[in-house]
Structure formats: structure tokens, C-alpha cells
Amino acid sequence: MRRIAIVGAGQAGLQLALGLRAADYDVTVFSARKAAEIRTGRVMSSQLMYGPALALERRAGLNLWDAATPPIGGLQLTLVDPPGVRSVTISSALDEPAQSVDQRLKTAHWLELLEERGGRVEYRPVAADELAATASAYDLTLVATGHGPLAEVFGRDERHSPYDSPQRALACLYLHGVMPDTRQPPGYARVCAVPGTGEYFLLPALTVSGPCDIMLWEGHPGGPFDCWSDGPDPGAALARSLELLRSYAPWEYELCAAAQPTDARAVLTGGLTPVVRHPVAEVAPGSYVLGMSDAVVLNDPVTGQGSNNAARCAARYLDAIVERGERPFDRAWMHETFAVWWEHARHGTAFTNMVLGPHPEHFQRVLAAASEHPGIAHRYVNGYADPADYQDWLMDADRAEACLAAVAGRPAKG
């Protein structure tokens, strides 16, 4: 029986570990926290997962919260310009419902499930200088955590990493008591984008205490939405959020005015630098570890790609490990395994980086057209679920222009 070590106990690491146990591999996961600590700890993300990624969980039998989780049937994106005024609105149903399950709920249960199914969990942090010993003790060692010194053993890939600092100040808050927006179909996630200031998101979700809504702020550094550096508690974060909504999106303020935090650990603030890293690290002469998900492809959450990338990565790596049989997990195999996953992940990374930066003119024209043409709105909204589709039109100015011309029934610009 081949022995696999996975350092990190998030979506990617645990999904892969459970898949490997189902295939009768000897699996050890290193987790910095026990399940009870995770379940009662601070919220970790907004973890919006779209239909294709959810299908991978269902295929693995890990869709344990479908019945309790509010489905997200579509997305509504509103351009707010000037503050307090809705200038453009894009709204469309998703072909397959999305959902968000609090990672405290999901990863805590998956850790317990892994042990029930015969996997081993070592509850301790792993330092970068311990990777060599770990790699020598197992047939394959994977690193599945994207934050801190451990991920930095993988060198930065400058070709795909245009940013060297956080592009947004982030605040994530879990709430009970948000009123539904009766002007749109039930269960839609909502986004308000304020040019030069940032973005506000509200999405239905499931937390440890039941259905809730997640509020996510993405603030341009130094702007009005960048107001979280003091690490406010949930009550203070909510009060600050309501003041921002009163000024920038008063229609959202009305829906959130009576909301309350779901629990005492219901807020997360900070920021991250988007980065793509080289997937293989040499931790001792001739000894290598393979990075997965956020450890090697870390995107800002503005496009909601993180958990989706993690699920796809775990599924692809599982297939590659099983297909390898008894052959060694050598450096060439590691690079090939990452390359197959990156072929899809690169599209979400390119789209996210475009959204973070100044929007190209053709992107602005697409958004304007999407507010008027349901077909463009549908294709744009559903691209969040599979960003590979954007490559055929949105990411290229000429192709985008041709798409818009076809919808409008006019010749494309030459």
C-alpha cells in the first residue's frame, strides 16, 4: 500500500485524502487544528462553489450538506457610479445552482470522516524545514496550504504573477437576519462594484448554526472600503458595514439593517497577494514535494475561484496518483500532474487578475452590453462557474468585439 502525506487540511487536502482512502491508499494528513477547534474557530473564507466543482464533491460522495444549504440560483452584479446610484445591472441564472458551506463545518466533519475511514491525522503544524523528513518517510508528499512560510518553499512564477502586494483589503462577515431582495429571483448572490473603491458581495450560505448570508468586502488599498486593519469584532464589523452600505448601496442597507452576526467568531479581515508558484519544490537533494491548490495558485476571492480550484485540483491529483500505479512519483510526474490542472486553473487566474486591475475597454463594453442583452449576461455570469469559456471571447479584445457585434447584429470593428 503506497503511503501519501498531505500537509494542510482544507478543501483540497481533505478532498484528496478522502478520495485516496476510498482507493485504499495509506494517507496521513497534517492539520494544525483539531476538528473541534476548527468548528468553534474563526470563519475562514466565503467559499462560493459553482456547479462543476460541486459535481466533483458529489461524485466522491462528499456532498453532505446539499439538503441544508440554500441554493444560489444566479448572480446579480450592479455597477454603482456615483456612490448610491445604480448605473448598470447584470442579472442571470446559473445553469447549475452554486452553494457556500462554512469551511468550519465542512473541514471539521471531513477530518472526522477521514479518521473514521482509516486515514491518519497528525494534529500539529509542519514547518518548512520538516518537509525533507516528511518526504523521505512517504512515497509522495503534497503541500495543500497557501499561506505562510510553508507555501513559500515553492518559488514565485513571475510569468503569471503580475502583483507583488494585496490588491484588495478583505473583510468577510457571516450574518443572520438579512432580508430577501424581492426585486430578483430568490437565492441570487448579489455584487455591488464601485469603480476605484471596491466590491461588496452578499451570498446565501450554510454555517454551523444554520442558513445565513455571507457579506464580503473587497476594498481598493487606501480607499473607503479599506477600513479593516484594526481587526474589528463581528459587531463592530457589522456596524462599519452598515455605514458603508448607507452611503454606497442604500438599497442593500435596507435589507441588512436588522442583521446580526451568526457567532462570536463570524468575521475575518486581512488581505492576500495573488500569486502563482512553481509547483514542485526540492526539499533535499533529489527529494521533491508537490504543491496543490492555494499553495501554488492563490487568487483573490473577488471572482470566487478558490474553492472551485481546490476541488478541481484534488480531483485531478487523485486521478493522476491512481493512474500512476506502482511507478515512482518523480519530479517529471509532479510537473505533468500540475500542468494538467493548470490548463484549467490558468483561466480563472487570468480572469481574476483582469477583474482586480483597471478594466480594459473591451471588458467595460461587455459589461455594458450584458446589462442590455440577456444572452451576454447569461454567458458572462456562467463563466464564473467555468472560466475556460472566457478564453473564447472575454479575455481577447477582438473576440469580445466580435461577440458583441454578433449579438447586436452589426459588423465587428476591423
Beta strands, then each sheet from edge to edge (+ up, - down):
strand 1: 3-7
strand 2: 26-31
strand 3: 48-49
strand 4: 72-80
strand 5: 86-100
strand 6: 120-123
strand 7: 140-143
strand 8: 169-176
strand 9: 188-194
strand 10: 198-207
strand 11: 210-219
strand 12: 260-261
strand 13: 267-270
strand 14: 275-276
strand 15: 280-284
strand 16: 287-291
strand 17: 297-298
sheet 1: 6+ 2+ 1+ 7+ 16+ 15-
sheet 2: 3+ 5- 4+ 9+ 10- 11+ 8- 12+
sheet 3: 3+ 5- 4+ 9+ 10- 11+ 8- 13+
sheet 4: 14+ 17-
end
